Amino acid sequence: MTLVDAREQSCDDCGLVSLHCASCAIEFGITTELYYIRKNDGATFHCPNGHSNIYSADTGADRKAAHKIEMLEAELAESKASQPSIKNLFGKKSKV
């Protein structure tokens, strides 16, 4: 399976999306409905020559979630950096 070529065009009047096979580069069309289904579910579909094509399962929601995780991790790191360490609070250990 190969990822479908990103060179895609939509024809709103005809209800088709024009794609290029990632393996053989043939141009072919799929319905707009199938296009959105495959973009969302990441399942394979085939060009007229039988090559399997797939859209990455990375959806907009995945990108938003990854961005949110990065922001939270940065916020946590900043919070940890601004908190005083135990050594700073209590000084050096004293020998008893």
Contacts in CASP RR format, 6 or more apart in sequence:
PFRMAT RR
TARGET T0000
AUTHOR 0000-0000-0000
METHOD contacts of the structure
MODEL  1
MTLVDAREQSCDDCGLVSLHCASCAIEFGITTELYYIRKNDGATFHCPNG
HSNIYSADTGADRKAAHKIEMLEAELAESKASQPSIKNLFGKKSKV
1 44 0 8 1.000
1 52 0 8 1.000
1 53 0 8 1.000
1 54 0 8 1.000
2 22 0 8 1.000
2 23 0 8 1.000
2 51 0 8 1.000
2 52 0 8 1.000
2 53 0 8 1.000
2 54 0 8 1.000
3 22 0 8 1.000
3 53 0 8 1.000
3 54 0 8 1.000
3 55 0 8 1.000
3 56 0 8 1.000
4 19 0 8 1.000
4 20 0 8 1.000
4 21 0 8 1.000
4 22 0 8 1.000
4 53 0 8 1.000
4 54 0 8 1.000
4 55 0 8 1.000
5 19 0 8 1.000
5 20 0 8 1.000
5 21 0 8 1.000
5 22 0 8 1.000
5 25 0 8 1.000
7 19 0 8 1.000
7 20 0 8 1.000
8 17 0 8 1.000
8 18 0 8 1.000
8 19 0 8 1.000
8 20 0 8 1.000
8 35 0 8 1.000
9 17 0 8 1.000
9 18 0 8 1.000
10 16 0 8 1.000
10 17 0 8 1.000
10 18 0 8 1.000
10 32 0 8 1.000
10 35 0 8 1.000
11 17 0 8 1.000
11 18 0 8 1.000
12 32 0 8 1.000
15 31 0 8 1.000
15 32 0 8 1.000
16 29 0 8 1.000
16 30 0 8 1.000
16 31 0 8 1.000
16 32 0 8 1.000
17 29 0 8 1.000
17 30 0 8 1.000
17 31 0 8 1.000
17 32 0 8 1.000
17 35 0 8 1.000
18 27 0 8 1.000
18 28 0 8 1.000
18 29 0 8 1.000
19 27 0 8 1.000
19 28 0 8 1.000
19 29 0 8 1.000
19 30 0 8 1.000
19 35 0 8 1.000
19 47 0 8 1.000
19 53 0 8 1.000
20 26 0 8 1.000
20 27 0 8 1.000
20 28 0 8 1.000
21 28 0 8 1.000
21 47 0 8 1.000
21 49 0 8 1.000
21 51 0 8 1.000
21 53 0 8 1.000
22 51 0 8 1.000
22 53 0 8 1.000
23 47 0 8 1.000
23 49 0 8 1.000
23 51 0 8 1.000
23 53 0 8 1.000
24 47 0 8 1.000
24 49 0 8 1.000
24 51 0 8 1.000
26 47 0 8 1.000
26 48 0 8 1.000
26 49 0 8 1.000
28 47 0 8 1.000
28 48 0 8 1.000
30 38 0 8 1.000
30 45 0 8 1.000
34 45 0 8 1.000
37 43 0 8 1.000
38 45 0 8 1.000
38 54 0 8 1.000
38 55 0 8 1.000
39 55 0 8 1.000
39 59 0 8 1.000
40 59 0 8 1.000
42 54 0 8 1.000
42 55 0 8 1.000
42 56 0 8 1.000
42 57 0 8 1.000
43 54 0 8 1.000
44 52 0 8 1.000
44 53 0 8 1.000
44 54 0 8 1.000
45 52 0 8 1.000
45 53 0 8 1.000
45 54 0 8 1.000
46 52 0 8 1.000
46 53 0 8 1.000
47 53 0 8 1.000
END
